[in-house]
Every structure is written in structure tokens, then in C-alpha cells.
Amino acid sequence: MSKAAERGVRYKGPDLKRLGQAILEAVGTPEDLAAIVAGSLVDANLAGHDSHGVIRLTSYVASVRNGQVQPGARAVVESLGDACARVDGAWGWGQPAAHIATDTASKLARANGVGLVTVGRCNHIGRLGEYIEDLSRAGQIGLMTCNSPPAVAPYGGYTRLLGTNPIAWGAPRSPGKPPIVVDFATASIAEGKLRIAHANGSKAPLGAVVDKSGQPTTDTAAFYDGGALTTFGGHKGFGLSVMAELMAGMLSGTGLSSDPDYSNGNGTMLLAIDVGRFLPASDFMEQADALEGRLHAAPTAAGFDAIQMPGEPEWRSRAERTSEGIPVAGATLRAINDLAQELGLSPI
């Protein structure tokens, strides 16, 4: 196979979603839930985050088969009074539970000025920016974090005690303009992105991985041989990761990633803030647009063509990939098509 073919050919988002949904339905997922999960995966691809895209289909099906995911389970909301609520994910798919949490937090914020929702008994929720974008488009500020299976060493150590524990934060813009969204793992690299590098035979970024003896390495295989990821920014990422464990893991009832009884879920916390309670929403959005203008107009440093706002790379990727298609690497495509055929479905 040529290098060009191995890098992948492009497929339209709706085509990938149809196949993804069919695969999920074939392992017992109701149609409406399968549509949400498949749509979330493809949206991650469109946003340029292939680590959270259709590459996950094989591991998602494996999670159904090993009992981690109950494909027919549906999340339910429990009010905790005032501006607080809890979502029980019932160990079903994480994305539908996270969308219910997002809708609930948004409604609480409209009623109370703020809304705080946790999600427990919850499997992988995908890209956090997806939910924060929804809040931002509703004219609200959103903050979201979750913990995840232990893969990251604490600052100063080298054993796995923390999850990659992503944090996302977003703010609204004027109607018709993309929201400002920050979404990053508190590890030096998200495990999903390391997985792609490993599959492609690429090196890990220097300083992102330590082997099982604690020695820095660029060999991706060292992580899967008992090594660990490091926190980004040293003690700063470490501090954010610890707070994600406490605010999301503990408040959701999921527990800490380092707990021997940790259940491999995404304990999640989501905060929504109604901008209009503090100042006219139009004033906030006008100032956000003005900030973007000043940042875009600033002179660029050597090696940079432009200054991009947080979330701008994702919107640029979405526009380009919606028009030209989503590139799917050869190895990923083969794995998905093999899975589809195993389930009696036509490959893409």
C-alpha cells in the first residue's frame, strides 16, 4: 500500500455516521442513542480531533462485549435542589448522558443564573468541547471537566495515578460567530492522540512519556509497556488534574482514578453560567468580538502566520472537512471495515 493510501482517503461525515450508527445498533444500541454516539464521533473528526473520532468504534464495541458499556441503558436526571442536579449514566453510552447533563445545566442556569450538574456511572463521553460549544451557542459560559482511567504520573513521580483529566471552557460570541472554546487534556498529550501516533509509527513529543522506570522517552510503545504520560506544564497541569479528580471524580460519585476500585468511568462535572445575569448578553458578546479583533490584529511572532482564537482551529477544520471530507487513515479504515463485516454490515 502506498504512503498516500496509508494516510487515508476522505469520506463525507454523513457516510461515516451511517456506518458508525449501524455498527452501534448491531451490538444492541437503540437507534436514537446510536445516532447520538455516532454523531459525536464524527463531529470530533470534523473538528480535527481524530483521536476522539471514528477510530473509537472498535474500542467502543469491545467495551460492550466486555460488559463495561450497557448499550441499551438510558441516563436519568436527579434534582439536588436549587441550581444543582446529578445525572446517572447507568453505565450506558457516555455521550447521551453528557448531552442530558448539558441541557440540564443550561436550564438551571437560565432559571438560577448558574447550573451545576455532575454525571456518575458514566462511560467515555468523547470530546468535552462538543458540550461546551452547545452551552456557548446558548449564550452561556461553560466549564467542564472529567476524570478518566489512570494513565498520568503526578508531577515529580512516574507511576500512573491520574487520568488525562481534560478541561473545557467556553464563552459565547455574537450570533453567527463561532464560540470561544478551550479544550485540553491536563496530560502533555491526550492518550487518544498517543494511540494514533503509536498506530502510525510516529514518536511521542519529547517530555510527554516516561517509561516504567521513570525515564523520559519518545517511544510510544513505552507507555503501553507500563509507562505513563506526564502532566502538561509540570506542576500547573498537575494541579489542574488533581482538581479535576476532586471536582468531577468525587462530586459525581465516580471516585478517584487512583482508587483500586475505580470503575473506568468518566466522572464528570459541568458548570453553566448565564451571562445575562451579570451584564447584558449583547454587551458581553460585543466585547468578546472586540477582543478577537485585537488579538487577530496583533503582530505575529517568527514562525506564525496568524494568531488564532481558542476554538478557531476546530471551526476551520470543520469547514474544510465538511466540504472536502474527513481523512481516515488506512489502518483505522481497515479496522472499522473488518468490524462491520464481522457484524454482517457492508463496509464503507
Beta strands, then each sheet from edge to edge (+ up, - down):
strand 1: 9-11
strand 2: 76-79
strand 3: 84-88
strand 4: 114-120
strand 5: 140-146
strand 6: 167-171
strand 7: 180-184
strand 8: 209-210
strand 9: 216-217
strand 10: 228-229
strand 11: 268-274
strand 12: 326-328
sheet 1: 1+ 12-
sheet 2: 2+ 3- 4- 11+ 5- 6+ 7-
sheet 3: 9+ 8- 10+
end
